[in-house]
């Protein structure tokens, strides 16, 4: 009896393995974090809140997720680690209780022209196997259905050793691929407008070329004038057929000019290699403008944009080819796959159907598998990455999400909340960086960072439940129940912008008059056609300034001062005051510290180990030569100016002996968009998503244009900052501009003078205008999903 009692006592005591139910962070100092210590419960949903720039991403991504990934990478052999990204150990004293972290961030998917939704999610791979097994006529292996594999064949003699003798045998091989040979699997062919390449009334020596960088003074001039294929003094319009062919299309040919061996190549292949092989968005602005002027992309006439060869398109299952399947809306494709009853490939069909159902469940059923991955918005890309985790049977994993509600209509946010809770209920730890009150409300635990942003942030100001946050009195707590009220009266339009017959993507021949001189908000569920309407029919017009969600491109040498052009007037002011060259005041030019080349730190590459960055001993991280720092302007040297926050610099350059109107103007705009706390010299790579978009907005505000198009400007904005953004939009409209905003945030809808609502659903269920009018009329009518949610938001 006593033995049984003793066994019972032992079994009721908690097992030591169950005591590790917290992730403990002690003394985190990444970026702006100030010795942060938190305890995060495992197998719960924890939401991290705080103003943009308060340190949320530094804590969640830069500390917890980074250390988890680094430690997992270290379990692989050093050989394998050599192929993996090297991660430095975060600045933190103790990290305890970590589990495997899976990061689902907002980074856009690669804009490689060959990458589609199907290839990025492995759905195409499964579909290709299905067609190679069931397609009639049978044309080959799964490669025969891939637009990335070209058909090739070859034959020749093979020499081998056999039985001590050298034997020659004739061998042949062939690979059947699915690539369309005309467009090389891209779906579009390029056409060149030669009038943008040169002025044919001039000769080459008279400066006929109008291509950026192609002047007759440099190497290109030496090659073109010395090649001997044509007369550089003859106008291009007088060239013979052969001379024109050599100028435009000649294949690479070795030539000798002034005793130097060079390679001559025609203009078109040269431009295809140097400009068209790159992602257009990554090109320098003047080169991008040239490419957009000179090159037109037209649908490939041979494959009709499907990217596939005739053979791949001829093999069908129940009358559907793989090209038809990939162009279907995913929700329709899921139904078609479920109707295929074929025992020989049953496991594959079940997996494919499950993946397609995940697309529908996550709210992306309106996409098609042939949609280029680079055209997905940040929110769509993030949800596409989530798909592979939805059916996962892993538990006790830490899922880390970066604002999963970005780009989601309030109607879709409820569905996203359900998915986050499902991941938690399977026994996972879910960490979410978020601003939307609807998602904060479902948290088991909240960590609020602040109190401000940048150097004024980096501290935990609240830890606990959502109820405690509401009562806590922090900036997030005070604004959590904020509800914007409807505008009492709308402005009167000064005219209209006509859109007629818009049919991009899923739009159904849409005609709409967009009022000018007012704040217009375009709404609708994700995939209803908002971006197709505005970016397809409005953005390209004269006088329209478009600020999209594209990432800012910049290295660790770029900072807000260089990106906005602020550094130019500052350098000139320093140079004028000290009687020296402006180049001395650039850390990327003559003034750079010789020890670190102006980087401020010295990077040591340690192969498969994480590289080490040590502060430069010569300049102590100031990035400039000691003699440059002796030159003062307004009592400060250039490194002191670059370490100033925007607000302080605005006062410094606005008055007194350092008064510089050109610099003050740019600083005022940065303060207007809510970036007053940013240091002028802070590397762009350390900015959060919301900060980058507002930085981009500040730079575009100078552009000469009467119509501003903003794509979800509230992305990454704290509840308290939305009010400031609305004030900025009002100021733009009051200064005579027309502002068109694509937006899901109800506060922006309530503030609109005019709302255009698209829908009623997504994909082929959308593409129509379901409401046009004022916000008050939308709430009163409650005729659309947006109307219902806006009415609930304003409490009508």
ABEGO torsion letter per residue (X at the ends): XAAAAAAAAAAABBBAAAABABBBBBGBABEABBGBBBBBBBGBBBBBBEBBGAGAAAAAAAAAAAAAAAAAAAABBAAAAAABBBBBBBBBABBBGBBBBBBBBABBBBABAABBAAAAAGAAAAAAAAAAAABOBBAEBAAAABAABBBBBBBEBBBBBBGGBBBBBBBBBBBBBABBAAAGGAGBBBBBBAAAABBAABBAAAGABABBGBBAABAAAAAAAAAGABBAABBAAABBAAAAAAAAABBBBBBBBGGBBBBBBBAAAAAAAAAAABBAAABBAAAAAAAAAABBBBBBAAAGGAGBBAAAAABBBGGBBAAAAAABBAAAAAAAAAABBBAAAAAAAAAAAAAAAAAAAAGAAABBAABBAAABBAAAAAAAAAAAAAABABBGBBBBBBGAABGBBAAAAAAAAAAAAAAAAAGBBBBBBBABAAAAAABABBBBBOABBEAABGBBABBEBAAAAAAAGBAAAAAAABBBBBBABBBBBAEBBBBBGBABEABBGBBBBBBBGBBBBBBEBBGAGAAAAAAAAAAABBGBBBBBABBBBBBAABBAAAAAGAAAAAAAAAAAAAGBBAAAABAABAABBAAAGGAGBBBBBAEABBBBBBBBAAAGGAGBBAAAAABBBGGBBAAAAAABBAAAAAAAAABEAABBAAAAAAAAAAAAAGAAABBAABBAAABBAAAAAAAAAAAAAABBBABBBBBGAABGBBAAAAAAAAAAAAAAAAAGBBBBBBBABAAAAAABABBBBBOABBEAABGBBABBEBAAAAAAAGABAAAAAAAAAAGX
